[in-house]
Every structure is written in C-alpha cells, then in structure tokens.
C-alpha cells in the first residue's frame, strides 16, 4: 500500500500523514521514514524555540520520533490532524527537558549553598587575634613576678624547666610549682575549661 500524495504548493508533493501514520501503526519502517522526513523539520523548529540548545534539541527530536513510532496506535484522526498531534508530543518533551534541566540546576544550587563555607574574613580574624592576645597579656599581669617570668621563659622563649630554674636562680621544684600555679590562674582568667 502506498502513501496517498497530494500537492502542497507549486510542484511539491506532500505525503498524507494520516495514511503514513496508519502504516507506522502496522510497523511499516518505510512509512515511518517518510513520516520522519515530513515532520522532523517542524518538530526540530518547535523544540529549538523551547530549548535554544541545538544538541539537546536534536536529542529531543529523536525522543519525539521514537515516541511517535511507539504510540502511533494512540492517534485518533477524529481528534485532529497528525502534525499537531506530533507537535504536541514534541512540545511536551521539550518542556519536560527544560523542567528537568531547571530541577538539576536547582539541586546543584542547593548543594552548593549547603556546602558553602563562609569566606575567610581576614579583618575579623585579626581583630579576634588581637583581642585574645590582649586578654592573655591582662591575665599575665595578674600573676606573681616569678610565675610571669617562669612562664615567659618556658612558653615564649622555649626554655626547659631546668633552664628556667637556672636563669631565675630558684630551685627546680619551686619553678615547677610556680609554673603550675601560674597556669591554673591563667586558665581561670581566660575562662578555659580544665
């Protein structure tokens, strides 16, 4: 059975899309090829207007034509012409692709926002560092002279306990006790947990 052809413009035969679709319903690959040739251009034009991406548009056209092949039996001639039916399928597919892309972009945005770490604030860091140093200085001033000197030698200059005892001219046991007491007072002053 051959497709019924009528003229569509000066000298241009146009296939009868209803006849071609009826043959596609019966699995006629030649009819599908002719149907494809007749509708692929308008389908691509519609899809490109929706998607604006040539590569994705071509993919969607292939999906549309595959759906036309699979669902040809669902077409009802009494409800309208073949071309609007195919273009409706194409429009739905294109809109679905846009929605899918938007949903993916939204997901990526949510993930990016959830994993976003605040930018390093150098000024805030410097201010915080100055405040901490000032608090340490204030607390150090509350120590006895021997405690302050022993802790300064040990923690700021890197001296060992015996070296601190030698520099300050005090017994090692006294230096250890004064340093322990000084550290406890510093901890309490700075509000650091034990």
N, C-alpha and C positions, 0 to 999 in steps of 0.2 A: 504494500500500500504506500503510495507516495503522498507527500505533503501537498495540500492544495495551495496554490500560489496565486496571488493577485498583485496588481501593480500598486506600488506605494511611491508615487512621484514619477517623473519622466524617465521611463525605461528601467526602473529599479524594481525587480520582483521582490515581494516580501512574503515570507512563509506564513502560513496560517498557524499561529501559535497554539490555538486550541487543538488542532489536529496533531501538531508535533508533541504537545504535552500528553495527549491521549496515547500516542505511540510510546512515549517515555514511560508511561504507566505500565506498559507491557514489556518494559525492559529493552526497548529499541535504542541501541547505542548511537546509531546513525542519526536518529531523530534527536537524541539528546545533544549531539554535536551541532546540529543545525539550530536547535533551540539556544544552545550556548552562544553560538555566533550571533544570533538575533538579539539576545537580551544582555550579554556581558557588558557591552559598551554603556548602555543606560544605567546598569547596576553599578558599574565602576564609577560613573559620574556622580551618582547619588551618594555612594559610600565615601568618595573623596570629599564631597562637600561636608559630610558629617565628621569624618576623621582627620582630614587635612594632612595625612601621612601616607605617601604613595605606597610604601612597603606594607603597612598594615592594611591599607585599602585593598591591595591585591590579595592578601590573605583572606580578608573578609569576603571578597568576591568568590574565592574558591569555596569557602564555607557555605555561602549562599547557594551556589550552584550544586554543591553536594546535597544540601537540604532539599533543593528543588528535585533532584534525582530521587531522593529517598521518599519525599512526601508528595510526589506528583498525583497520586491517587486521591489525595485530600482536596484537590482543586475541584471547585464546583462552578461550572460555566454559568449557571443561573445567578450566581452572586456577583459576577463581573468578568472582566477580561483578564487574560493571562498576564500581561505586562504589569498592571497594577498589583496583582497578586504577588508576582516575583519581587517587585519593588517594595512591597510591604515587608516581605521577608528580609530584603536587603536592609531596609531602614531599621528594622528591629535588631538585626545583627550588628549594625554599625553603632546604634545607641548602646547595645549591650557591651560592645568593646570599649566605648567611651566610659561607661559606668565602671567597668572592670578596671580600666586604667586609672580612673579617679580614685576608686577604692584602694588600689595598690599604692597610689601616691599618698593617700590619707594615712594608710597603715605605716608607710615609711616615715611620714612626718611625725606620727605619734611615737614611733620607736625612737626616732631621733630626739624628740623632745624629752622622752622618758630617760634616755641615756645621756642627755646633755649635762655636762658638768659646768658649773659656773666658771666663767673666765677668771683667771688669776688676777686679783686686784692688788697690784704692787703697792699702791699707796696705803691701802688698808693693812697690808702685811707689814709695811714699815712702821706704821703707827702702832700696831699691836706689839711689834718687837720693841719699840721704844718704851711703851707702857710697861712691858714685862721687865725690861732692864731697869727702869726707874723703880719698880716695886722691889726688885732684888736689891738695888742699892739702899733703898729705905730700910729694908729688913736687915741688911748687913750692918747698918748704922746702929741697930738695936742690940747687936752682940757686944760682948766684952772685947777689949782690945786684943787679948790673947786669942780668943775664938776667931775674931775677924782676921788677924794676921795668919793664923794657922790655916784657916780655910782658903784664904787668898793664895798662900804659898802652894797648898796642895791642889786646889782646883783650877786656879788661873795660871799658875806657873809650872804645874806638873811635878812638884816635889813629892818624894815619898815621905812616909811618916818619920823615919829616922832622919832624913834630911831636914824636915821641918823642925824636929826637936833640936838638931844641931844648930840651925840658923837662929832659932829663938832662945837657945841656951836653956832649955827646960827638959826634964826627964820625959822619955818616950811615953810612959803611961799617962802622964799629965796631959801631953799633947793629944793622945788618943781620946781621953775623957773630954777635954775641952772641945775637940772637933765634933765628937758625938753630940754633946750638949748643944753646940752651935748649930749643927744640922737639924736637931729637933726644933730649936727655936725658929730657924729659917722655915722649916716645913710648916709649923704652926702659923707663922707670919704670912707666908704665901698662900695658905689655905690648901695645901696639897695633902691628899689622903696618905695615910701610912702604908 
